[in-house]
Amino acid sequence: MDFQASAAYNESIGPGMEITYQVKGNTKIAAEFIQKAVGGELFEIEADRNYSEDHMVLIEKARQRPDALEHFDTIFLGCPNWWDTCPPVPFPFLKHYGWNGKGIIPFCTNEGGAGDSVRDIQKICRGADVDSGASFTGSRVSGSEVKTAEWAKGRPEKQ
């Protein structure tokens, strides 16, 4: 399991970053469309399932968490919808950062709506200005590049 992130700049949103969680599939496709529309480079943050028994190795892994979010005002945050919310894997990652003054633009892929994804992101990312976001039907994502790009380019700058 991994996160996909891209640093981007778009005149309508200012300095922005895109973070999505999914091994592969519809959310990654939507993230790539957004990244293509607003610019930036994709990079991965992998979630480790195997923890070292060596305490010093664990400390070093914890230090390797990216601090790149500090440099961005607006963050596109995408994930699939599992049982009416985001999957649990991104939550520890999201809890790690201070969100005061940041704008978060959530998007999710699903076959039945966003559920409580936006509400749950608001709870975890306290202090952030969370946009109403977008819900993309998973089975239609691959054919919706123009719609996805128009949505991403039309997001307002963080206030």
One Martini backbone bead per residue (centre of mass of N, CA, C, O) as a GRO file, in nm:
protein
  159
    1MET     BB    1   0.099   0.033   0.019
    2ASP     BB    2   0.027   0.377  -0.090
    3PHE     BB    3   0.132   0.693  -0.171
    4GLN     BB    4   0.054   0.977  -0.366
    5ALA     BB    5   0.258   1.254  -0.479
    6SER     BB    6   0.234   1.611  -0.575
    7ALA     BB    7   0.394   1.878  -0.689
    8ALA     BB    8   0.231   2.203  -0.735
    9TYR     BB    9   0.141   2.470  -0.974
   10ASN     BB   10  -0.136   2.703  -0.966
   11GLU     BB   11  -0.284   2.998  -1.010
   12SER     BB   12  -0.564   2.918  -0.865
   13ILE     BB   13  -0.403   2.765  -0.598
   14GLY     BB   14  -0.116   2.764  -0.591
   15PRO     BB   15   0.059   2.605  -0.384
   16GLY     BB   16   0.069   2.247  -0.445
   17MET     BB   17  -0.055   1.922  -0.339
   18GLU     BB   18  -0.062   1.564  -0.402
   19ILE     BB   19  -0.262   1.310  -0.235
   20THR     BB   20  -0.269   0.952  -0.260
   21TYR     BB   21  -0.451   0.645  -0.200
   22GLN     BB   22  -0.315   0.362  -0.372
   23VAL     BB   23  -0.190   0.107  -0.533
   24LYS     BB   24  -0.415   0.096  -0.761
   25GLY     BB   25  -0.615   0.266  -0.999
   26ASN     BB   26  -0.857   0.505  -0.992
   27THR     BB   27  -0.711   0.708  -0.803
   28LYS     BB   28  -0.450   0.719  -0.966
   29ILE     BB   29  -0.573   0.821  -1.225
   30ALA     BB   30  -0.690   1.083  -1.108
   31ALA     BB   31  -0.418   1.192  -1.004
   32GLU     BB   32  -0.284   1.208  -1.284
   33PHE     BB   33  -0.483   1.412  -1.402
   34ILE     BB   34  -0.428   1.634  -1.196
   35GLN     BB   35  -0.124   1.655  -1.238
   36LYS     BB   36  -0.146   1.730  -1.539
   37ALA     BB   37  -0.318   1.994  -1.492
   38VAL     BB   38  -0.116   2.132  -1.245
   39GLY     BB   39   0.131   1.968  -1.206
   40GLY     BB   40   0.420   1.801  -1.134
   41GLU     BB   41   0.534   1.535  -0.916
   42LEU     BB   42   0.551   1.203  -0.850
   43PHE     BB   43   0.535   1.039  -0.526
   44GLU     BB   44   0.621   0.804  -0.269
   45ILE     BB   45   0.452   0.669   0.027
   46GLU     BB   46   0.521   0.410   0.230
   47ALA     BB   47   0.362   0.152   0.404
   48ASP     BB   48   0.459  -0.016   0.674
   49ARG     BB   49   0.427  -0.354   0.809
   50ASN     BB   50   0.727  -0.395   0.883
   51TYR     BB   51   0.884  -0.402   1.189
   52SER     BB   52   1.145  -0.334   1.357
   53GLU     BB   53   1.330  -0.441   1.642
   54ASP     BB   54   1.501  -0.194   1.598
   55HIS     BB   55   1.481   0.109   1.739
   56MET     BB   56   1.670   0.280   1.550
   57VAL     BB   57   1.521   0.208   1.289
   58LEU     BB   58   1.249   0.333   1.370
   59ILE     BB   59   1.350   0.621   1.408
   60GLU     BB   60   1.453   0.661   1.118
   61LYS     BB   61   1.183   0.616   0.978
   62ALA     BB   62   1.036   0.854   1.117
   63ARG     BB   63   1.233   1.077   0.997
   64GLN     BB   64   1.144   1.014   0.681
   65ARG     BB   65   0.925   1.188   0.686
   66PRO     BB   66   0.775   1.413   0.510
   67ASP     BB   67   0.799   1.790   0.498
   68ALA     BB   68   0.657   1.908   0.237
   69LEU     BB   69   0.384   2.028   0.346
   70GLU     BB   70   0.502   2.300   0.460
   71HIS     BB   71   0.527   2.422   0.142
   72PHE     BB   72   0.206   2.410   0.133
   73ASP     BB   73  -0.129   2.534   0.093
   74THR     BB   74  -0.233   2.310  -0.115
   75ILE     BB   75  -0.423   1.994  -0.100
   76PHE     BB   76  -0.455   1.705  -0.266
   77LEU     BB   77  -0.692   1.447  -0.155
   78GLY     BB   78  -0.679   1.094  -0.223
   79CYS     BB   79  -0.932   0.825  -0.228
   80PRO     BB   80  -1.088   0.564  -0.163
   81ASN     BB   81  -1.400   0.416  -0.093
   82TRP     BB   82  -1.460   0.262   0.228
   83TRP     BB   83  -1.734   0.233   0.381
   84ASP     BB   84  -1.784   0.565   0.371
   85THR     BB   85  -1.458   0.599   0.354
   86CYS     BB   86  -1.154   0.604   0.420
   87PRO     BB   87  -0.899   0.439   0.450
   88PRO     BB   88  -0.686   0.378   0.724
   89VAL     BB   89  -0.390   0.424   0.621
   90PRO     BB   90  -0.375   0.755   0.600
   91PHE     BB   91  -0.430   0.860   0.893
   92PRO     BB   92  -0.145   0.863   1.024
   93PHE     BB   93  -0.026   1.053   0.816
   94LEU     BB   94  -0.228   1.293   0.869
   95LYS     BB   95  -0.167   1.323   1.184
   96HIS     BB   96   0.138   1.427   1.158
   97TYR     BB   97   0.020   1.700   1.065
   98GLY     BB   98  -0.005   2.042   1.035
   99TRP     BB   99  -0.308   2.224   0.915
  100ASN     BB  100  -0.275   2.508   0.965
  101GLY     BB  101  -0.364   2.702   0.681
  102LYS     BB  102  -0.467   2.476   0.506
  103GLY     BB  103  -0.563   2.337   0.197
  104ILE     BB  104  -0.820   2.093   0.122
  105ILE     BB  105  -0.870   1.868  -0.166
  106PRO     BB  106  -1.091   1.632  -0.202
  107PHE     BB  107  -1.083   1.291  -0.342
  108CYS     BB  108  -1.293   1.022  -0.474
  109THR     BB  109  -1.338   0.679  -0.527
  110ASN     BB  110  -1.636   0.507  -0.655
  111GLU     BB  111  -1.983   0.343  -0.655
  112GLY     BB  112  -2.158   0.540  -0.410
  113GLY     BB  113  -1.992   0.769  -0.304
  114ALA     BB  114  -1.830   0.957  -0.041
  115GLY     BB  115  -1.972   0.984   0.211
  116ASP     BB  116  -1.750   1.055   0.499
  117SER     BB  117  -1.475   1.158   0.396
  118VAL     BB  118  -1.473   1.465   0.448
  119ARG     BB  119  -1.542   1.458   0.748
  120ASP     BB  120  -1.294   1.280   0.829
  121ILE     BB  121  -1.080   1.479   0.731
  122GLN     BB  122  -1.163   1.713   0.915
  123LYS     BB  123  -1.099   1.564   1.183
  124ILE     BB  124  -0.790   1.505   1.124
  125CYS     BB  125  -0.745   1.805   0.978
  126ARG     BB  126  -0.698   2.022   1.184
  127GLY     BB  127  -0.726   2.363   1.059
  128ALA     BB  128  -0.839   2.310   0.793
  129ASP     BB  129  -0.945   2.393   0.464
  130VAL     BB  130  -1.218   2.208   0.354
  131ASP     BB  131  -1.328   2.105   0.079
  132SER     BB  132  -1.590   1.942  -0.086
  133GLY     BB  133  -1.499   1.822  -0.343
  134ALA     BB  134  -1.483   1.488  -0.501
  135SER     BB  135  -1.670   1.240  -0.694
  136PHE     BB  136  -1.561   0.939  -0.850
  137THR     BB  137  -1.642   0.706  -1.069
  138GLY     BB  138  -1.454   0.437  -1.102
  139SER     BB  139  -1.562   0.314  -1.386
  140ARG     BB  140  -1.509   0.630  -1.520
  141VAL     BB  141  -1.222   0.753  -1.490
  142SER     BB  142  -1.060   0.679  -1.755
  143GLY     BB  143  -1.290   0.877  -1.920
  144SER     BB  144  -1.228   1.168  -1.723
  145GLU     BB  145  -1.000   1.381  -1.777
  146VAL     BB  146  -1.141   1.649  -1.841
  147LYS     BB  147  -1.321   1.668  -1.589
  148THR     BB  148  -1.091   1.648  -1.382
  149ALA     BB  149  -0.922   1.891  -1.481
  150GLU     BB  150  -1.141   2.107  -1.450
  151TRP     BB  151  -1.175   2.070  -1.150
  152ALA     BB  152  -0.881   2.125  -1.059
  153LYS     BB  153  -0.855   2.415  -1.196
  154GLY     BB  154  -1.130   2.526  -1.028
  155ARG     BB  155  -0.998   2.558  -0.769
  156PRO     BB  156  -0.967   2.736  -0.499
  157GLU     BB  157  -0.797   2.934  -0.318
  158LYS     BB  158  -0.672   2.967  -0.030
  159GLN     BB  159  -0.780   3.180   0.243
   0.00000   0.00000   0.00000
